[in-house]
Amino acid sequence: MAYTVGQVAKLAGVTVRTLHHYDEIGLLSPSGRTSAGYRRYDDADLERLQVVRYYRELGFPLDEIAAILDDPDADPAAHLRRQHELLTGQIGKLQDMVAAIELAMEARRMGIQLTPEERFEVFGDFDPDAHAEEAEQRWGGTEAYRESTRRTAGYSKEDWLRNKAENEEWGRRVAAVMDSGAPADSPAAMELAEEHRQLISRWFYECSYEIHTGLADMYVADPRFTAYFEKIRPGLAEYLSEAIHANAISRA
């Protein structure tokens, strides 16, 4: 099927002038022409244009794109793999930037004056107030939220470092129990689930079994929570969720 320059411009979201320029520099020359000399593009041309657009979005200059596309040793699959790697890298960088901004906002909210290095050192991937905020949103637990806000407002850098260390140490132990093959409703797993509940109660607000099981549900339903536990050990979010539920039932 043949496409006019206007059709291609509309499909690709570029201007006709851009397509003319690509043709002039040899980056994308149409495969055919009408008897009157008008450009006609085929499906192969559209595929090449798609690759050009990908690389342009990644910030590549036109001459470098031309060199990449005209490499006799490269194939379309190779281009897709390379673009996937580049985009994945950009996504990771953007996520890191978002995390840095959120951490700075959290430190300012709590009145802690930290250098950028200290912010990362203290918080890492853990948002210390996330539990209280989620509790308020889900249950309207304003008392728990107020209690968490009151406590954290007085925490120093050393307090946050101690909290981080306790969570990391607990994470290593629960991952070890999971790796041992113990089921989520085993005494060892439920004991660590109980310890997790008590950690929240000690640092943020009184975490009842009802609130704890609600959090457990969010650990597998909310990607933010899931990602935190999956970094400790793949499958840990679901394992912990089951252990928390089993622990609550055993203490009912």
N, C-alpha and C positions, 0 to 999 in steps of 0.2 A: 504494500500500500504506500502511496506517495502522499507527502504532506507539503503544503505551501509554507513559506517562511512565516506567514502570519499565524497559521495553525500551530506550528512548532513553538513559536514565541508564547502563544497562549497556554499551550500544554506545559511548557517548562517554566513559565513564570519569569521569562526574560523579555527584553525588548527586541524588536526587529533589528535595531541598530547594533545590538550586542551580537546577534547572529551574523550580521554582515561583517562585523569586526573579526569574529572567529574565523569566518571564511577567508578574509583578507590575509590573516596571519597564518593560515594553514592549520589551525587548531581543529576546526570542524567545517569541512567542505562538503556541501551536499552531494549525494551520489548521482544526482541527475539534474537535467535542465529541460525546460520545455523548448519547443521550437522558437519561442520568442525570447528565450534566454532566462526565464524565471527559475529560481531555485526550486528543487524538489528533493525532499528528504525522505529516506526510507526508515524502516525499523532499526537497522544497524546504526544509522546516523543518530536516531533518538537514544539508543543505548550508549553511544559514545558521549552524547550531550549529557546524559544522566551522570556518567562518571566525571565529566568535566565539572558539573555543578557540585558534586560531592567534594571534589578537591578544592574548588573555590571556597566552599563553605568552611573548609579546614584551613584556609588562608594561604594556599599555594599560589604563587604567581603563574601567569599564563604560560610563560616559556618553559617553566619547570613541568607544568601539567603536560604540555606537548611532548616533552622529552620522556616523561613517564609512559604516556599512552603509546608512543611510537617505539618503545623498547621492544625489540623482536622476541625477547625471552619472556616477556610478561604476557599473561592471559587474563581474561575477564575475571576469573575466579581469584587470581592473585591480587587484582585491584580491589576486589571486594574484601578479601582478607586484610589487606593493608588498611583500607578505609575503616574497617571494623576495629582494628587495633588502635588506630589514631583517634577515632571517636570515643572508644572506651577509655582511652587515656584522658581525653578532654573531660569526659563525664566525671572521672575520678577527681580531676583537678577542681572542677566546679563544685563537686560535693564537699571537697576539703575546704574550699572558700566559704561555702554556706555554713559549714560547721564552725569555721573560725569566727564568722560574724555572729553566729548564735552564741558561741562561748563568750565573746566579748560583751554581748548584750546581757547575758546571765551574770557575768562578773560585775558589771556596772549596776545591775538591779540589786545585787546583794551587797553593794558598797565595798567590794573587795578591789583594791588597786593592785593589779598584777601587770607584769610585763607580758608581751605576747608569748614568750617562752614559758612563763609561769602558768599562763592560762592553759596551755596544752598540757603542761606537766600535771597540773591539778586535776583537770577535768577529763582529759583523754577523750574517750568515746562515750563517757557516761554523763548524762544530764541529771544532776543530783536532785532536782525538784520535779522531775517528770512524773513520778508516782503521785505526788500530791495534786498536780494539775489534772492528771487523768482521772483521779478519784473525784475531784470536784465536778468535772465535766460529766462523768457517768452517773454519779449518785447524788450530785448536788451536795457533796460532803464539805460544806463550807467550814465546819469546825475543824476537820482534818486539814483543810487547806490553810486556815488561819494558824493552826498549830505549827504546821510545817514552815510557814512564812516567818513566824515568830522565832522558831529555833534557828533556821538557816541565816537569818539576819545577823545573828551574833557569831557565826562561825568564822574562824580565821583561816588563813592559808593552811596552817598546820592541821586544823580540824578536817578540812577537805582532803588533805593528803592522807590522813588517817582513815577517813571514810573510804577513799579510793583503795587503800591497801587492804582494808577489811573485805571489801567486795571482791578484789582480785584473789585474795587468799581463799575466800568462800568459793569463788568460781573454779579454782583449781581443784578443790576437794569434790565439788559436785560433778565436775567433768571426770574425775578419777572414778567415782562411784558408777557413773554411766558407762565408762570404758570397761569396768570390771564385769559388765553384763548383768548387774543387779537390776531387776525390774523397777519401774517408777513407783510401785506401791510397796517396795521393800522397806524394812525398818531404816536402813541406812539412807535411802533416798528421802523418805518422809522426815527423817531427823534434820536433813539439810534444808528441806522445804520449810520446816518450822524455824530453823535458824535464819532463813531468808526473811520470814515474816517478822522475826524479832529484830533483825537489822533495820528494817523499815521503821518499826516502832521506836527503836532506840534513837535513830537519827532524824526522823521526819515527823511522824504522827502515829497515833495508836492504830495499828493495822489489824483490824478484826479478821476473823476467818472469812467472813462474807466479802470484805474488801479484797482480801488476799486471793480468793478464788476468782473474783472479778478481774483482778490484775492478771491472773493465770490465763484467763480466756483471751485477754488482749495480747499476751506474749505470743500467741499463735495467730491472732487475727490482725494485729497491727504490725505492719512491716518495720516500723521504727523499733519496737520492742524485739521483734524476731531477730532483726539484724544484730542487735547488741549481744544477744545470747548465742547466736550462731557464730559470732567471732570467737567466742570462748571455745565452743565445740559444735560442729555441725550436728543438728538434731537436738541440741540442748533445750531449745525453746519449748518444743513439744514434750520432751522428757520432764522438764521442770514443771510445766503446766499440769501434767498428769500427777506428778508427785505432790504438788500443792493441793490438788483436789483430793487425792487419797489421804493426805495428812489431815485435811479439814474434816473428812468423813470419819476418820479414826478417832477424832477428838470431839465429835458431836455428842 
